Every structure is written in structure tokens, then in C-alpha cells.
């Protein structure tokens, strides 16, 4: 199924985004001897675009995992997940 492939891709993307957030928090909170090992101002915590992207990826990941786990063999599940995901995603982005 294509939803399985998208779900696996979103899982890896979410893992990399969370790792980047933790690295950004560590480099901004702790003074590294010899200067910062990262170029420029590497502070992902203040980026609203990346925060919205992270929440959107997390939301789609959860919806696809629920669809694959509980609604795997229902043909109407794709028609339910897509509008629900779009509405929830718009609610997250416009209310934050």
C-alpha cells in the first residue's frame, strides 16, 4: 500500500526533525568550549515554520498509523483520513 510507504517516510522524517530539535536545544542552552560547532545561528526552537511543519508531520503520521492499524481493509478509510487530516492540519496551523 502507498499509505504504508508514506507512513514509513513520515516516521523517518519525524525522527530527523526531533533529532534536529534536540541538537538545536543542546547547542543553544549549553556553552560549547571552542565556539559553536554548528554554522551560523542554529536555533530551530524559534522557527515557527519548522514548528508548524513538525506538528503537521506528526499529525499525518498519527493519522496514517491509525488508518493502517485499525482501518487497514476498509476501502472508505482513505476518504475519511484525507479530509480529517486536512481539517486538523488547518486547525493546527491557523490556531498556533
Residue pairs with C-beta under 8 A, 6 or more apart in sequence:
1 68
3 64
3 67
3 68
3 78
4 68
6 60
6 64
7 61
7 64
7 65
7 68
10 57
10 60
10 61
10 64
11 61
13 57
14 54
14 57
14 58
14 61
17 50
17 53
17 54
17 57
18 54
20 44
21 44
21 45
21 54
23 38
23 42
24 42
24 43
24 44
24 45
25 45
27 36
27 37
27 38
27 42
27 43
28 42
28 43
28 45
36 42
44 50
48 96
51 96
52 92
52 93
52 96
55 92
55 93
55 96
56 89
56 92
56 93
59 85
59 88
59 89
59 92
60 85
60 89
63 81
63 84
63 85
63 88
64 81
67 77
67 78
67 81
71 77
71 80
71 81
